[in-house]
């Protein structure tokens, strides 16, 4: 017998590859969820209590239990023996699963198997690829599983998350254009403040520190220090401004810097001659921040690399192409890079102004 709470809104079919969801929204009372999928049969809607797990209708295949607490942690500084790092996944869900499975971060069922280790995702889960929703819900669930095991999952915001939230949709996959069209809404509204994933993303940081490493999507230009702001204050500035239109952000000097080309989401000067950092300025930056290295994504290369004698590590290994990729591992102070085949190899170094792909 069919569930009377499930409503198939339209019978206009879509290709299975375009199936997507769930998207879950809080009702006015915040005691009910309104949930949508785009399935092969068309748009499917369901209303249910927030305490009830979301059963799959199509697309993302797992049952989802909501977090009880989605508030931003004010001080993101942690100590742990084992850290795995990946970035710039851009909708490549299957490739991400291969990498994490190859290194026993997750098991064969894609559940957390990293114990008390910490997994850091340095932004840019969104845009380009066609399995963004699957990655978001998977990370949402891995957070819960990691917490239960004494570990942590840290999803940091990248420039593409903030772009989607302020409705810059230049890079979304065509699949999501179709999804938004079938739902009759703008794509950004699927991550509004009253949505489960939207609330969750709005409480993600831009900066986090684990052991002696600072993690940030793009990088920190020396001018960052002139802000005179703590890591918690910077994260709060982003939290309060997510979703504000880009032209409005430019009107506020602090936000104009934070969202600009020298800000933590966009800066590429560790690897490129434009706006390049010098070794003395990098040393000053690290000393002031009281860390030994900065770990970044954003600038694509063909693997994980060490720069400036290990003081900068680049993680964006071109996973967005959907072919291969690498991860970084830190264990008891030793750095290695992990391949798609499960090998852990020594770090490789590049010159300070290596040419990189966009």
Secondary structure, DSSP 4 states (H G I P E B T S, - for coil): ---TTEEE-------GGG-EEEEEEE-TTSSEEEEEEEETTEEEEEEEETTS-B---SSS-S-B---S--PPPS--EE--SEEEEE---TT-HHHHHHHHHHTTSB-TTS-B--TT-EEEEES--SSSSS-HHHHHHHHHHHHHHHHHHT-EEEEEP-HHHHHHHTT--TT--HHHHHHHHHHTS-GGGGG-TTBHHHHHHHT--S-EEETTEEE-SS---GGGGGG---HHHHHHHHHHHTTS-HHHHTTSHHHHHHTSTTSTTT--TTTSSTTPPPHHHHHHHHHHHT-SEEEE-SSB-SS-EEETTTTEEE---SGGGSS---EEEEETTEEEEE-TTS-EEE-EE--TT---B-
